[in-house]
Amino acid sequence: MDSISQKFPYLVKKKLKEGEEVRRVAQLDWRIIESDLQKPFTASGLQFVPLPVIHGEDYICLGFLFGRKSKVAYISDVSRFPPSTEDAISKSGGGQLDLLILDCLYR
């Protein structure tokens, strides 16, 4: 978190000094994802399931599966899916997604 706050200080809450004016700038509510990449977590009252995907040849990125009534998978910048991620998606919502948001390159 220290490196994030140094590079992007406007995204992290800061303590105001006495008399300092409040600026209304969007900030992120940071959540640390545990080392178990498939462990669900809750943010803003909604459960998210991290989906490990491969970016490039050997870099693991995360997509996310979420939704209460409708199941949505958001997967950005992906080259391929590991079998565990395919399984997690196929088992969600009775085996069907309502919406898949996918960002990838086509060869």
DSSP file (Angstrom, degrees, kcal/mol; ACC not computed):
  #  RESIDUE AA STRUCTURE BP1 BP2  ACC     N-H-->O    O-->H-N    N-H-->O    O-->H-N    TCO  KAPPA ALPHA  PHI   PSI    X-CA   Y-CA   Z-CA
    1    1 A M     >        0   0    0      0, 0.0     4,-2.7     0, 0.0     5,-0.2   0.000 360.0 360.0 360.0 -32.0    0.0    0.0    0.0
    2    2 A D  H  >  +     0   0    0      1,-0.2     4,-1.8     2,-0.2     5,-0.2   0.917 360.0  48.8 -61.4 -41.9    2.9    2.4    0.7
    3    3 A S  H  > S+     0   0    0      1,-0.2     4,-2.0     2,-0.2    -1,-0.2   0.884 111.6  50.2 -67.1 -35.7    4.0    2.2   -2.9
    4    4 A I  H  > S+     0   0    0      1,-0.2     4,-3.1     2,-0.2    -2,-0.2   0.942 110.7  48.6 -64.2 -47.0    0.5    2.8   -4.2
    5    5 A S  H  < S+     0   0    0     -4,-2.7    -1,-0.2     1,-0.2    -2,-0.2   0.801 112.0  50.0 -67.1 -27.1    0.0    5.9   -1.9
    6    6 A Q  H  < S+     0   0    0     -4,-1.8    -1,-0.2    -5,-0.2    -2,-0.2   0.891 118.7  36.7 -74.8 -39.3    3.4    7.3   -3.1
    7    7 A K  H  < S+     0   0    0     -4,-2.0    -2,-0.2     1,-0.2    -3,-0.2   0.821 133.5  24.5 -82.3 -31.9    2.6    6.9   -6.8
    8    8 A F    ><  +     0   0    0     -4,-3.1     3,-2.2    -5,-0.2     4,-0.3  -0.497  66.8 160.9-131.5  63.3   -1.1    7.7   -6.6
    9    9 A P  G >  S+     0   0    0      0, 0.0     3,-1.2     0, 0.0    -1,-0.1   0.763  71.9  65.3 -60.6 -25.6   -1.6    9.9   -3.5
   10   10 A Y  G 3  S+     0   0    0      1,-0.2     4,-0.1    -3,-0.1    -5,-0.1   0.619  97.4  56.4 -72.6 -11.5   -4.9   11.2   -4.9
   11   11 A L  G <  S+     0   0    0     -3,-2.2    17,-1.5    -7,-0.2     2,-0.4   0.475  98.0  72.3 -95.7  -3.5   -6.4    7.7   -4.6
   12   12 A V  S <  S-     0   0    0     -3,-1.2    17,-0.1    -4,-0.3     2,-0.0  -0.923  87.8-111.1-118.3 136.2   -5.7    7.3   -0.9
   13   13 A K        -     0   0    0     -2,-0.4     2,-0.3    15,-0.3    -2,-0.1  -0.354  37.1-164.2 -61.6 139.0   -7.4    9.0    2.0
   14   14 A K        -     0   0    0     -4,-0.1     2,-0.4    -2,-0.0    -1,-0.0  -0.925  23.6-108.6-125.7 154.4   -5.2   11.5    3.7
   15   15 A K        -     0   0    0     -2,-0.3     2,-0.3     1,-0.0     0, 0.0  -0.660  37.0-129.3 -79.9 130.4   -5.5   13.2    7.1
   16   16 A L        -     0   0    0     -2,-0.4     2,-0.2     4,-0.1     3,-0.1  -0.570  14.5-128.0 -81.1 142.1   -6.3   16.8    6.7
   17   17 A K    >   -     0   0    0     -2,-0.3     3,-2.6     1,-0.1    -1,-0.1  -0.548  46.9 -77.4 -81.3 155.1   -4.2   19.4    8.5
   18   18 A E  T 3  S+     0   0    0      1,-0.3    -1,-0.1    -2,-0.2     3,-0.1  -0.304 120.6  11.5 -56.4 128.4   -6.1   21.9   10.6
   19   19 A G  T 3  S+     0   0    0      1,-0.3    -1,-0.3    -3,-0.1     2,-0.2   0.346  92.8 139.7  85.2  -6.1   -7.7   24.6    8.3
   20   20 A E    <   -     0   0    0     -3,-2.6    -1,-0.3     1,-0.1     2,-0.2  -0.499  55.9-115.1 -73.8 139.0   -6.9   22.6    5.2
   21   21 A E        -     0   0    0     -2,-0.2     2,-0.5    -3,-0.1    -4,-0.1  -0.492  23.8-121.0 -75.9 139.7   -9.7   22.6    2.6
   22   22 A V        -     0   0    0     -2,-0.2     2,-0.5    -6,-0.1    -1,-0.1  -0.695  23.5-155.9 -81.7 126.2  -11.5   19.4    1.7
   23   23 A R        -     0   0    0     -2,-0.5     2,-1.4     2,-0.1    -1,-0.0  -0.896  13.0-136.8-102.3 131.6  -11.2   18.5   -2.0
   24   24 A R        +     0   0    0     -2,-0.5     2,-0.4     2,-0.0    -2,-0.0  -0.672  45.8 149.5 -90.4  86.3  -13.9   16.2   -3.3
   25   25 A V        -     0   0    0     -2,-1.4    -2,-0.1   -15,-0.0     0, 0.0  -0.950  52.9-102.0-119.5 138.3  -11.9   13.8   -5.4
   26   26 A A        -     0   0    0     -2,-0.4     2,-0.3     1,-0.0    -2,-0.0  -0.294  43.0-172.0 -58.0 139.4  -12.8   10.2   -6.0
   27   27 A Q        -     0   0    0    -14,-0.0     2,-0.3   -16,-0.0   -15,-0.1  -0.954  19.7-119.0-133.3 154.3  -10.9    7.8   -3.8
   28   28 A L        -     0   0    0    -17,-1.5     2,-1.0    -2,-0.3   -15,-0.3  -0.695  11.9-136.5 -93.2 144.4  -10.7    4.0   -3.7
   29   29 A D        -     0   0    0     -2,-0.3   -17,-0.1   -17,-0.1     2,-0.0  -0.831  35.8-141.3 -95.9  93.9  -11.6    1.9   -0.8
   30   30 A W        -     0   0    0     -2,-1.0     2,-0.4     1,-0.0   -18,-0.0  -0.297  21.6-173.7 -66.6 135.3   -8.6   -0.5   -0.9
   31   31 A R        -     0   0    0     -2,-0.0     2,-0.5    12,-0.0    12,-0.0  -0.999  18.9-138.0-127.2 128.8   -9.1   -4.2   -0.2
   32   32 A I        -     0   0    0     -2,-0.4     2,-0.5     1,-0.0    -2,-0.0  -0.759  17.1-138.9 -86.7 125.4   -6.2   -6.6    0.0
   33   33 A I        -     0   0    0     -2,-0.5     4,-0.1     1,-0.1     8,-0.0  -0.733  25.7-117.0 -86.0 129.0   -6.9   -9.9   -1.7
   34   34 A E        -     0   0    0     -2,-0.5     5,-0.1     2,-0.2    -1,-0.1  -0.019  26.8-102.1 -60.0 167.4   -5.6  -12.8    0.3
   35   35 A S  S    S+     0   0    0      1,-0.1     2,-1.3     2,-0.1    -1,-0.1   0.751 108.9  83.4 -66.6 -23.3   -2.8  -15.1   -1.0
   36   36 A D  S >  S-     0   0    0      1,-0.2     3,-2.2     2,-0.1    -2,-0.2  -0.704  72.3-162.7 -79.8  98.7   -5.5  -17.7   -1.8
   37   37 A L  T 3  S+     0   0    0     -2,-1.3    -1,-0.2     1,-0.3    -2,-0.1   0.648  82.9  51.9 -64.2 -15.5   -6.5  -16.1   -5.2
   38   38 A Q  T 3  S+     0   0    0     11,-0.1    -1,-0.3    13,-0.1    -3,-0.1   0.275  78.7 116.2-104.5  13.0   -9.8  -18.0   -5.3
   39   39 A K    <   -     0   0    0     -3,-2.2    -5,-0.2    -5,-0.1     9,-0.1  -0.712  67.3-126.1 -81.8 119.7  -11.0  -17.0   -1.9
   40   40 A P        -     0   0    0      0, 0.0     2,-0.3     0, 0.0     9,-0.2  -0.242  28.7-170.4 -62.3 153.3  -14.2  -14.8   -2.3
   41   41 A F  E     -A   48   0A   0      7,-2.3     7,-3.4     5,-0.1     2,-0.4  -0.955  17.2-125.6-141.0 161.1  -14.3  -11.4   -0.6
   42   42 A T  E     +A   47   0A   0     -2,-0.3     2,-0.4     5,-0.2     5,-0.2  -0.916  26.0 171.4-113.5 134.3  -16.9   -8.8    0.0
   43   43 A A  E >  S-A   46   0A   0      3,-2.3     3,-1.9    -2,-0.4    -2,-0.0  -0.989  73.7  -5.8-140.0 130.9  -16.7   -5.1   -1.1
   44   44 A S  T 3  S-     0   0    0     -2,-0.4     3,-0.1     1,-0.3    -1,-0.1   0.833 129.3 -58.3  53.8  35.6  -19.6   -2.7   -0.9
   45   45 A G  T 3  S+     0   0    0      1,-0.2     2,-0.4     0, 0.0    -1,-0.3   0.525 115.4 110.4  78.3   5.9  -21.9   -5.5    0.2
   46   46 A L  E <   -A   43   0A   0     -3,-1.9    -3,-2.3    20,-0.0     2,-0.4  -0.939  65.6-128.4-117.9 134.9  -21.3   -7.5   -2.9
   47   47 A Q  E     -A   42   0A   0     -2,-0.4    20,-0.6    -5,-0.2     2,-0.4  -0.655  24.0-166.7 -84.6 134.7  -19.4  -10.8   -3.0
   48   48 A F  E     -AB  41  66A   0     -7,-3.4    -7,-2.3    -2,-0.4    18,-0.2  -0.951  10.7-156.3-119.4 138.7  -16.5  -11.1   -5.5
   49   49 A V  E     - B   0  65A   0     16,-2.5    16,-2.1    -2,-0.4     2,-0.1  -0.966  22.1-132.7-112.3 115.6  -14.7  -14.3   -6.6
   50   50 A P  E     - B   0  64A   0      0, 0.0    14,-0.2     0, 0.0    12,-0.1  -0.430  16.2-157.1 -66.2 140.7  -11.2  -13.6   -8.0
   51   51 A L  E     - B   0  63A   0     12,-2.9    12,-2.7    -2,-0.1     2,-0.2  -0.913   9.4-142.8-122.0 101.7  -10.5  -15.5  -11.2
   52   52 A P  E     + B   0  62A   0      0, 0.0     2,-0.3     0, 0.0    10,-0.2  -0.452  28.3 173.9 -64.3 131.1   -6.8  -16.0  -12.0
   53   53 A V  E     - B   0  61A   0      8,-2.6     8,-2.7    -2,-0.2     2,-0.5  -0.923  32.4-108.6-134.1 160.7   -6.1  -15.7  -15.7
   54   54 A I  E     -CB  80  60A   0     26,-2.7    25,-4.0    -2,-0.3    26,-1.5  -0.795  25.2-166.5 -96.2 129.1   -2.9  -15.6  -17.7
   55   55 A H  E  >  - B   0  59A   0      4,-3.6     4,-1.5    -2,-0.5     3,-0.5  -0.968  66.2 -25.0-112.6 123.8   -1.7  -12.4  -19.2
   56   56 A G  T  4 S-     0   0    0     -2,-0.5    23,-0.1     1,-0.2    -2,-0.0  -0.533 116.7 -41.6  71.9-140.4    1.0  -12.8  -21.8
   57   57 A E  T  4 S+     0   0    0     -2,-0.2    -1,-0.2     1,-0.1    -3,-0.0   0.788 132.0   1.0 -95.0 -30.8    3.0  -16.0  -21.4
   58   58 A D  T  4 S+     0   0    0     -3,-0.5     2,-0.5     2,-0.0    -2,-0.1   0.227  93.2 109.6-148.8  20.4    3.5  -16.2  -17.6
   59   59 A Y  E  <  -B   55   0A   0     -4,-1.5    -4,-3.6     0, 0.0     2,-0.5  -0.902  53.7-143.0-109.9 126.6    1.9  -13.3  -15.7
   60   60 A I  E     +B   54   0A   0     -2,-0.5     2,-0.2    -6,-0.2    -6,-0.2  -0.765  24.4 173.1 -91.6 125.5   -1.2  -14.0  -13.6
   61   61 A C  E     -B   53   0A   0     -8,-2.7    -8,-2.6    -2,-0.5     2,-0.5  -0.680  26.3-115.4-115.8 174.0   -3.9  -11.3  -13.5
   62   62 A L  E     -B   52   0A   0     -2,-0.2    14,-0.3   -10,-0.2     2,-0.2  -0.955  22.7-178.0-120.9 134.4   -7.3  -11.4  -11.9
   63   63 A G  E     -B   51   0A   0    -12,-2.7   -12,-2.9    -2,-0.5     2,-0.4  -0.573  25.9-130.0-103.4 179.6  -10.7  -11.2  -13.4
   64   64 A F  E     -BD  50  74A   0     10,-2.7    10,-3.2   -14,-0.2     2,-0.5  -0.997  11.9-156.1-141.4 142.7  -13.8  -11.2  -11.1
   65   65 A L  E     +BD  49  73A   0    -16,-2.1   -16,-2.5    -2,-0.4     2,-0.3  -0.959  35.2 145.7-111.8 129.5  -17.0  -13.1  -10.8
   66   66 A F  E     +BD  48  72A   0      6,-2.8     6,-3.3    -2,-0.5   -18,-0.1  -0.957   2.3 106.3-155.9 171.5  -19.9  -11.3   -9.0
   67   67 A G        -     0   0    0    -20,-0.6     4,-0.1    -2,-0.3   -20,-0.0  -0.160  39.7-139.9 125.2 143.9  -23.6  -10.7   -8.9
   68   68 A R  S    S+     0   0    0     -2,-0.1     3,-0.1     3,-0.0   -22,-0.0   0.892 100.7   8.8 -93.7 -66.7  -26.6  -11.6   -6.7
   69   69 A K  S    S+     0   0    0      1,-0.1     2,-0.4     2,-0.0    -2,-0.0   0.865 136.5  40.4 -83.3 -38.7  -29.4  -12.3   -9.1
   70   70 A S  S    S-     0   0    0     28,-0.0     2,-0.5    27,-0.0    -1,-0.1  -0.890  81.0-133.4-111.3 141.9  -27.4  -12.2  -12.2
   71   71 A K        -     0   0    0     -2,-0.4    27,-2.5    25,-0.2    28,-1.7  -0.843  25.6-176.6 -97.8 126.8  -23.9  -13.6  -12.6
   72   72 A V  E     -De  66  99A   0     -6,-3.3    -6,-2.8    -2,-0.5     2,-0.5  -0.968  12.5-162.3-123.8 136.0  -21.3  -11.4  -14.2
   73   73 A A  E     -De  65 100A   0     26,-2.3    28,-3.2    -2,-0.4     2,-0.6  -0.986   4.1-167.9-117.0 125.2  -17.7  -12.2  -15.1
   74   74 A Y  E     +De  64 101A   0    -10,-3.2   -10,-2.7    -2,-0.5     2,-0.5  -0.954  14.0 169.4-112.8 113.9  -15.3   -9.3  -15.7
   75   75 A I  E     - e   0 102A   0     26,-3.2    28,-2.2    -2,-0.6     2,-0.4  -0.963   8.7-174.2-132.4 114.0  -12.0  -10.5  -17.2
   76   76 A S  E     +     0   0A   0     -2,-0.5    28,-0.1   -14,-0.3   -23,-0.1  -0.859  59.1   2.7-114.1 141.9   -9.6   -7.9  -18.6
   77   77 A D  E    S+     0   0A   0     -2,-0.4     2,-0.4    26,-0.3    27,-0.2   0.943  82.3 162.8  57.9  59.4   -6.4   -8.3  -20.5
   78   78 A V  E     - e   0 104A   0     25,-1.9    27,-0.5    -3,-0.2   -23,-0.2  -0.877  33.9-179.8-116.6 141.3   -6.3  -12.1  -20.7
   79   79 A S  S    S-     0   0    0    -25,-4.0     2,-0.3     1,-0.4   -24,-0.2   0.751  75.6 -16.1-100.0 -40.2   -4.3  -14.5  -23.0
   80   80 A R  B     -C   54   0A   0    -26,-1.5   -26,-2.7   -24,-0.0    -1,-0.4  -0.987  61.4-115.2-160.4 164.5   -5.8  -17.7  -21.6
   81   81 A F        -     0   0    0     -2,-0.3   -28,-0.1   -28,-0.2    -3,-0.0  -0.870  24.2-131.0-105.1 133.7   -7.7  -19.3  -18.8
   82   82 A P    >>  -     0   0    0      0, 0.0     4,-1.8     0, 0.0     3,-0.9  -0.505  32.7-109.2 -71.8 155.2   -6.3  -21.9  -16.4
   83   83 A P  H 3> S+     0   0    0      0, 0.0     4,-2.4     0, 0.0     5,-0.2   0.849 118.0  59.7 -54.9 -36.3   -8.5  -24.9  -15.9
   84   84 A S  H 3> S+     0   0    0      1,-0.2     4,-2.1     2,-0.2     5,-0.1   0.858 105.7  48.0 -62.9 -34.5   -9.4  -23.9  -12.4
   85   85 A T  H <> S+     0   0    0     -3,-0.9     4,-2.3     2,-0.2     5,-0.2   0.900 109.6  51.6 -73.0 -41.1  -10.8  -20.6  -13.7
   86   86 A E  H  X S+     0   0    0     -4,-1.8     4,-2.5     1,-0.2    -2,-0.2   0.918 111.4  49.1 -58.8 -42.4  -12.9  -22.3  -16.3
   87   87 A D  H  X S+     0   0    0     -4,-2.4     4,-1.9     2,-0.2    -2,-0.2   0.921 109.4  51.2 -62.6 -45.2  -14.3  -24.6  -13.6
   88   88 A A  H  X S+     0   0    0     -4,-2.1     4,-0.7     1,-0.2    -1,-0.2   0.894 113.1  45.4 -61.2 -40.9  -15.1  -21.7  -11.3
   89   89 A I  H >< S+     0   0    0     -4,-2.3     3,-0.8     1,-0.2    -1,-0.2   0.926 112.7  49.6 -68.7 -44.1  -17.0  -19.9  -14.1
   90   90 A S  H 3< S+     0   0    0     -4,-2.5    -2,-0.2     1,-0.2    -1,-0.2   0.783 111.5  49.7 -69.0 -25.4  -18.9  -23.0  -15.3
   91   91 A K  H >< S+     0   0    0     -4,-1.9     3,-0.7    -5,-0.2    -1,-0.2   0.610  91.9  98.0 -86.4 -12.3  -20.0  -23.8  -11.7
   92   92 A S  G XX S+     0   0    0     -3,-0.8     3,-1.5    -4,-0.7     4,-0.9  -0.478  92.0   1.4 -78.9 146.1  -21.3  -20.3  -11.0
   93   93 A G  G >4 S-     0   0    0      1,-0.3     3,-0.8     2,-0.2    -1,-0.2   0.845 135.5 -49.7  52.2  42.7  -24.9  -19.5  -11.3
   94   94 A G  G <4 S-     0   0    0     -3,-0.7    -1,-0.3     1,-0.2    -2,-0.2   0.764 107.8 -56.8  68.6  23.2  -26.0  -23.0  -12.2
   95   95 A G  G <4 S+     0   0    0     -3,-1.5     2,-0.4     1,-0.2    -1,-0.2   0.606 117.2 100.5  85.7  11.7  -23.3  -23.1  -14.9
   96   96 A Q    <<  -     0   0    0     -4,-0.9     2,-0.3    -3,-0.8    -1,-0.2  -0.992  56.5-149.8-136.9 133.8  -24.5  -20.0  -16.8
   97   97 A L        -     0   0    0     -2,-0.4   -25,-0.2     1,-0.1     3,-0.2  -0.730   5.2-156.3 -91.6 145.8  -23.3  -16.5  -16.8
   98   98 A D  S    S+     0   0    0    -27,-2.5     2,-0.3     1,-0.3   -26,-0.2   0.761  83.9  13.3 -86.8 -29.6  -25.7  -13.7  -17.5
   99   99 A L  E     -e   72   0A   0    -28,-1.7   -26,-2.3     2,-0.0     2,-0.5  -0.967  60.5-167.0-150.6 130.5  -22.9  -11.4  -18.8
  100  100 A L  E     -e   73   0A   0     -2,-0.3     2,-0.7   -28,-0.2   -26,-0.2  -0.978   4.7-167.5-117.5 119.9  -19.3  -11.9  -19.7
  101  101 A I  E     +e   74   0A   0    -28,-3.2   -26,-3.2    -2,-0.5     2,-0.4  -0.934  19.2 176.8-106.4 112.8  -17.1   -8.8  -20.1
  102  102 A L  E     -e   75   0A   0     -2,-0.7     2,-0.5   -28,-0.2   -26,-0.2  -0.969  19.4-172.7-128.5 128.1  -13.9  -10.0  -21.8
  103  103 A D  E     +     0   0A   0    -28,-2.2   -25,-1.9    -2,-0.4   -26,-0.3  -0.969  32.0 131.4-120.1 114.4  -11.0   -8.0  -23.0
  104  104 A C  E     -e   78   0A   0     -2,-0.5     2,-0.3   -27,-0.2   -25,-0.1  -0.970  52.9-103.9-154.4 165.8   -8.4   -9.9  -25.0
  105  105 A L        -     0   0    0    -27,-0.5     2,-0.5    -2,-0.3    -2,-0.0  -0.747  29.1-140.2 -94.4 145.4   -6.3   -9.8  -28.2
  106  106 A Y              0   0    0     -2,-0.3    -2,-0.0     1,-0.1     0, 0.0  -0.899 360.0 360.0-106.4 131.9   -7.3  -11.9  -31.1
  107  107 A R              0   0    0     -2,-0.5    -1,-0.1     0, 0.0    -2,-0.0   0.391 360.0 360.0-108.9 360.0   -4.6  -13.6  -33.2
